[in-house]
Structure formats: C-alpha cells, structure tokens
Amino acid sequence: MTGQIDAFLSEWTMAEQAGDTTILDQQLTADFYGVGPLGFILPRAAWLARHGQGDLAYAAFSLEEQQSRVLGPVAVVTARNNTRGTYRGRPIPEAARATLVLTRDTGGWKLAVIHMSFIAGTQGAPPLPGPASQTGPGAPR
C-alpha cells in the first residue's frame, strides 16, 4: 500500500516541479484545495493556474521525511517539502512541512488536500521567535 502512495507522490512531485497541469489535473480530486504557509487557500482551479499562467517556477521540488498513515480509503502523509523557485519573480521559501490527504478510488490515489507550514529557521521562513525578535510591551525579559 505505501509503495503505491510513494509512487503517486513521486509522480506528483515531478508534475509540480515541471508545472505539468495535464498530469496535476488528473491527480487532484474535484474538490481539492491547498493551504499555503501563510494561511491562504487555493481551490483546485487556482492551484492549477499557478503553473498555467507561468507565475510559479520551480528549479527543485521534493518531498522528504515522508510518513504515511492509511486509514481505509484515505492516507495522511506528513513530509518535508524542499523547494527552490520563484513566484512572480520572487523567491519562495525553501522548506515547508506538508500534510497531504490522499483518497483512493478505482483509478488509484488522488490528492484531496495539502496544508503547508513554514519550518522555522529555514531560508525564506519568518525568523525564529526569541528575545532578539521580541520587543515592546509584553515581550519576555
């Protein structure tokens, strides 16, 4: 079972890196949505449009540290998403923690939801909380 999930995720990461909306269109559920590291939500059409309009360009896109849990027809995968790329010419964060929800139907696995959050201290993420970054009323002393 996890071999099929790994194969699906491998194909998905290659399609994301290449901006292959034909393959991505087949891999996403009809009600797919993605939650970005800043909390924005992209429904399926907007997720695909990131590539179709040329706004998003990846030089590298991978999933590492994958942990999968299969719960009947659903799999929940947590992973580290490593990227190098730009969105509308601006660098994107190089690392995020991702939670992916996959569903299984007669055609195999499909991606229903992805939720990403910054990994503190990595390139492009907000600074680590701490005394140097906390000033003003209510800041720790």
C-alpha positions as protocol buffer text, in pm:
chain_id: "A"
residue {
  index: 1
  type: MET
  ca { x: 0 y: 0 z: 0 }
}
residue {
  index: 2
  type: THR
  ca { x: 271 y: 253 z: 94 }
}
residue {
  index: 3
  type: GLY
  ca { x: 453 y: 161 z: -228 }
}
residue {
  index: 4
  type: GLN
  ca { x: 152 y: 285 z: -426 }
}
residue {
  index: 5
  type: ILE
  ca { x: 142 y: 603 z: -218 }
}
residue {
  index: 6
  type: ASP
  ca { x: 515 y: 660 z: -268 }
}
residue {
  index: 7
  type: ALA
  ca { x: 473 y: 610 z: -644 }
}
residue {
  index: 8
  type: PHE
  ca { x: 182 y: 855 z: -655 }
}
residue {
  index: 9
  type: LEU
  ca { x: 375 y: 1117 z: -457 }
}
residue {
  index: 10
  type: SER
  ca { x: 681 y: 1072 z: -678 }
}
residue {
  index: 11
  type: GLU
  ca { x: 471 y: 1135 z: -988 }
}
residue {
  index: 12
  type: TRP
  ca { x: 302 y: 1432 z: -819 }
}
residue {
  index: 13
  type: THR
  ca { x: 633 y: 1595 z: -719 }
}
residue {
  index: 14
  type: MET
  ca { x: 765 y: 1558 z: -1074 }
}
residue {
  index: 15
  type: ALA
  ca { x: 446 y: 1713 z: -1214 }
}
residue {
  index: 16
  type: GLU
  ca { x: 462 y: 2002 z: -964 }
}
residue {
  index: 17
  type: GLN
  ca { x: 828 y: 2073 z: -1045 }
}
residue {
  index: 18
  type: ALA
  ca { x: 761 y: 2061 z: -1419 }
}
residue {
  index: 19
  type: GLY
  ca { x: 438 y: 2261 z: -1393 }
}
residue {
  index: 20
  type: ASP
  ca { x: 261 y: 1982 z: -1581 }
}
residue {
  index: 21
  type: THR
  ca { x: -102 y: 2084 z: -1538 }
}
residue {
  index: 22
  type: THR
  ca { x: -222 y: 1792 z: -1752 }
}
residue {
  index: 23
  type: ILE
  ca { x: -90 y: 1537 z: -1501 }
}
residue {
  index: 24
  type: LEU
  ca { x: -179 y: 1752 z: -1200 }
}
residue {
  index: 25
  type: ASP
  ca { x: -536 y: 1784 z: -1331 }
}
residue {
  index: 26
  type: GLN
  ca { x: -563 y: 1404 z: -1323 }
}
residue {
  index: 27
  type: GLN
  ca { x: -407 y: 1376 z: -977 }
}
residue {
  index: 28
  type: LEU
  ca { x: -627 y: 1623 z: -787 }
}
residue {
  index: 29
  type: THR
  ca { x: -976 y: 1546 z: -660 }
}
residue {
  index: 30
  type: ALA
  ca { x: -1259 y: 1762 z: -795 }
}
residue {
  index: 31
  type: ASP
  ca { x: -1288 y: 1936 z: -457 }
}
residue {
  index: 32
  type: PHE
  ca { x: -911 y: 1969 z: -394 }
}
residue {
  index: 33
  type: TYR
  ca { x: -773 y: 2267 z: -208 }
}
residue {
  index: 34
  type: GLY
  ca { x: -428 y: 2370 z: -90 }
}
residue {
  index: 35
  type: VAL
  ca { x: -345 y: 2574 z: 218 }
}
residue {
  index: 36
  type: GLY
  ca { x: -24 y: 2774 z: 186 }
}
residue {
  index: 37
  type: PRO
  ca { x: 226 y: 2852 z: 461 }
}
residue {
  index: 38
  type: LEU
  ca { x: 74 y: 3199 z: 510 }
}
residue {
  index: 39
  type: GLY
  ca { x: -276 y: 3054 z: 556 }
}
residue {
  index: 40
  type: PHE
  ca { x: -418 y: 3132 z: 211 }
}
residue {
  index: 41
  type: ILE
  ca { x: -644 y: 2872 z: 50 }
}
residue {
  index: 42
  type: LEU
  ca { x: -623 y: 2784 z: -318 }
}
residue {
  index: 43
  type: PRO
  ca { x: -910 y: 2584 z: -465 }
}
residue {
  index: 44
  type: ARG
  ca { x: -830 y: 2335 z: -740 }
}
residue {
  index: 45
  type: ALA
  ca { x: -856 y: 2582 z: -1033 }
}
residue {
  index: 46
  type: ALA
  ca { x: -630 y: 2836 z: -862 }
}
residue {
  index: 47
  type: TRP
  ca { x: -377 y: 2563 z: -769 }
}
residue {
  index: 48
  type: LEU
  ca { x: -352 y: 2458 z: -1133 }
}
residue {
  index: 49
  type: ALA
  ca { x: -347 y: 2821 z: -1255 }
}
residue {
  index: 50
  type: ARG
  ca { x: -25 y: 2891 z: -1059 }
}
residue {
  index: 51
  type: HIS
  ca { x: 153 y: 2687 z: -1325 }
}
residue {
  index: 52
  type: GLY
  ca { x: -64 y: 2763 z: -1627 }
}
residue {
  index: 53
  type: GLN
  ca { x: -4 y: 3137 z: -1602 }
}
residue {
  index: 54
  type: GLY
  ca { x: 370 y: 3091 z: -1553 }
}
residue {
  index: 55
  type: ASP
  ca { x: 363 y: 3267 z: -1216 }
}
residue {
  index: 56
  type: LEU
  ca { x: 526 y: 2973 z: -1036 }
}
residue {
  index: 57
  type: ALA
  ca { x: 859 y: 2830 z: -1149 }
}
residue {
  index: 58
  type: TYR
  ca { x: 1038 y: 2553 z: -961 }
}
residue {
  index: 59
  type: ALA
  ca { x: 1405 y: 2467 z: -1007 }
}
residue {
  index: 60
  type: ALA
  ca { x: 1362 y: 2192 z: -746 }
}
residue {
  index: 61
  type: PHE
  ca { x: 1064 y: 2034 z: -570 }
}
residue {
  index: 62
  type: SER
  ca { x: 1083 y: 1726 z: -349 }
}
residue {
  index: 63
  type: LEU
  ca { x: 922 y: 1551 z: -55 }
}
residue {
  index: 64
  type: GLU
  ca { x: 1143 y: 1400 z: 214 }
}
residue {
  index: 65
  type: GLU
  ca { x: 1092 y: 1257 z: 563 }
}
residue {
  index: 66
  type: GLN
  ca { x: 761 y: 1107 z: 446 }
}
residue {
  index: 67
  type: GLN
  ca { x: 539 y: 932 z: 699 }
}
residue {
  index: 68
  type: SER
  ca { x: 219 y: 774 z: 570 }
}
residue {
  index: 69
  type: ARG
  ca { x: -85 y: 651 z: 760 }
}
residue {
  index: 70
  type: VAL
  ca { x: -352 y: 462 z: 570 }
}
residue {
  index: 71
  type: LEU
  ca { x: -698 y: 491 z: 718 }
}
residue {
  index: 72
  type: GLY
  ca { x: -930 y: 291 z: 492 }
}
residue {
  index: 73
  type: PRO
  ca { x: -971 y: 476 z: 162 }
}
residue {
  index: 74
  type: VAL
  ca { x: -770 y: 774 z: 295 }
}
residue {
  index: 75
  type: ALA
  ca { x: -399 y: 824 z: 351 }
}
residue {
  index: 76
  type: VAL
  ca { x: -248 y: 1105 z: 555 }
}
residue {
  index: 77
  type: VAL
  ca { x: 111 y: 1186 z: 468 }
}
residue {
  index: 78
  type: THR
  ca { x: 339 y: 1424 z: 652 }
}
residue {
  index: 79
  type: ALA
  ca { x: 660 y: 1528 z: 482 }
}
residue {
  index: 80
  type: ARG
  ca { x: 921 y: 1795 z: 443 }
}
residue {
  index: 81
  type: ASN
  ca { x: 872 y: 1981 z: 115 }
}
residue {
  index: 82
  type: ASN
  ca { x: 1201 y: 2118 z: -19 }
}
residue {
  index: 83
  type: THR
  ca { x: 1182 y: 2371 z: -299 }
}
residue {
  index: 84
  type: ARG
  ca { x: 1385 y: 2618 z: -499 }
}
residue {
  index: 85
  type: GLY
  ca { x: 1188 y: 2851 z: -715 }
}
residue {
  index: 86
  type: THR
  ca { x: 1006 y: 3178 z: -763 }
}
residue {
  index: 87
  type: TYR
  ca { x: 651 y: 3304 z: -762 }
}
residue {
  index: 88
  type: ARG
  ca { x: 605 y: 3606 z: -985 }
}
residue {
  index: 89
  type: GLY
  ca { x: 981 y: 3653 z: -981 }
}
residue {
  index: 90
  type: ARG
  ca { x: 1018 y: 3643 z: -602 }
}
residue {
  index: 91
  type: PRO
  ca { x: 1195 y: 3357 z: -422 }
}
residue {
  index: 92
  type: ILE
  ca { x: 970 y: 3113 z: -239 }
}
residue {
  index: 93
  type: PRO
  ca { x: 1054 y: 2950 z: 97 }
}
residue {
  index: 94
  type: GLU
  ca { x: 1295 y: 2662 z: 59 }
}
residue {
  index: 95
  type: ALA
  ca { x: 1134 y: 2431 z: 314 }
}
residue {
  index: 96
  type: ALA
  ca { x: 787 y: 2365 z: 450 }
}
residue {
  index: 97
  type: ARG
  ca { x: 623 y: 2092 z: 649 }
}
residue {
  index: 98
  type: ALA
  ca { x: 338 y: 1948 z: 443 }
}
residue {
  index: 99
  type: THR
  ca { x: 39 y: 1738 z: 535 }
}
residue {
  index: 100
  type: LEU
  ca { x: -122 y: 1571 z: 235 }
}
residue {
  index: 101
  type: VAL
  ca { x: -457 y: 1392 z: 238 }
}
residue {
  index: 102
  type: LEU
  ca { x: -495 y: 1131 z: -35 }
}
residue {
  index: 103
  type: THR
  ca { x: -811 y: 945 z: -127 }
}
residue {
  index: 104
  type: ARG
  ca { x: -830 y: 614 z: -309 }
}
residue {
  index: 105
  type: ASP
  ca { x: -1085 y: 532 z: -575 }
}
residue {
  index: 106
  type: THR
  ca { x: -1099 y: 281 z: -858 }
}
residue {
  index: 107
  type: GLY
  ca { x: -835 y: 478 z: -1051 }
}
residue {
  index: 108
  type: GLY
  ca { x: -584 y: 483 z: -764 }
}
residue {
  index: 109
  type: TRP
  ca { x: -476 y: 763 z: -531 }
}
residue {
  index: 110
  type: LYS
  ca { x: -569 y: 1130 z: -572 }
}
residue {
  index: 111
  type: LEU
  ca { x: -464 y: 1435 z: -374 }
}
residue {
  index: 112
  type: ALA
  ca { x: -758 y: 1594 z: -187 }
}
residue {
  index: 113
  type: VAL
  ca { x: -583 y: 1843 z: 42 }
}
residue {
  index: 114
  type: ILE
  ca { x: -236 y: 1977 z: 107 }
}
residue {
  index: 115
  type: HIS
  ca { x: -156 y: 2202 z: 402 }
}
residue {
  index: 116
  type: MET
  ca { x: 187 y: 2363 z: 429 }
}
residue {
  index: 117
  type: SER
  ca { x: 356 y: 2548 z: 712 }
}
residue {
  index: 118
  type: PHE
  ca { x: 695 y: 2713 z: 735 }
}
residue {
  index: 119
  type: ILE
  ca { x: 977 y: 2530 z: 910 }
}
residue {
  index: 120
  type: ALA
  ca { x: 1118 y: 2788 z: 1150 }
}
residue {
  index: 121
  type: GLY
  ca { x: 1478 y: 2882 z: 1085 }
}
residue {
  index: 122
  type: THR
  ca { x: 1486 y: 2772 z: 720 }
}
residue {
  index: 123
  type: GLN
  ca { x: 1558 y: 3002 z: 424 }
}
residue {
  index: 124
  type: GLY
  ca { x: 1254 y: 3216 z: 344 }
}
residue {
  index: 125
  type: ALA
  ca { x: 1064 y: 3137 z: 666 }
}
residue {
  index: 126
  type: PRO
  ca { x: 983 y: 3400 z: 927 }
}
residue {
  index: 127
  type: PRO
  ca { x: 1251 y: 3441 z: 1195 }
}
residue {
  index: 128
  type: LEU
  ca { x: 1257 y: 3214 z: 1498 }
}
residue {
  index: 129
  type: PRO
  ca { x: 1077 y: 3361 z: 1797 }
}
residue {
  index: 130
  type: GLY
  ca { x: 1309 y: 3466 z: 2070 }
}
residue {
  index: 131
  type: PRO
  ca { x: 1439 y: 3758 z: 2276 }
}
residue {
  index: 132
  type: ALA
  ca { x: 1610 y: 3928 z: 1979 }
}
residue {
  index: 133
  type: SER
  ca { x: 1289 y: 3932 z: 1777 }
}
residue {
  index: 134
  type: GLN
  ca { x: 1056 y: 4021 z: 2063 }
}
residue {
  index: 135
  type: THR
  ca { x: 1049 y: 4382 z: 2174 }
}
residue {
  index: 136
  type: GLY
  ca { x: 786 y: 4612 z: 2317 }
}
residue {
  index: 137
  type: PRO
  ca { x: 512 y: 4561 z: 2575 }
}
residue {
  index: 138
  type: GLY
  ca { x: 457 y: 4202 z: 2677 }
}
residue {
  index: 139
  type: ALA
  ca { x: 792 y: 4081 z: 2540 }
}
residue {
  index: 140
  type: PRO
  ca { x: 978 y: 3834 z: 2763 }
}
residue {
  index: 141
  type: ARG
  ca { x: 1263 y: 3979 z: 2967 }
}
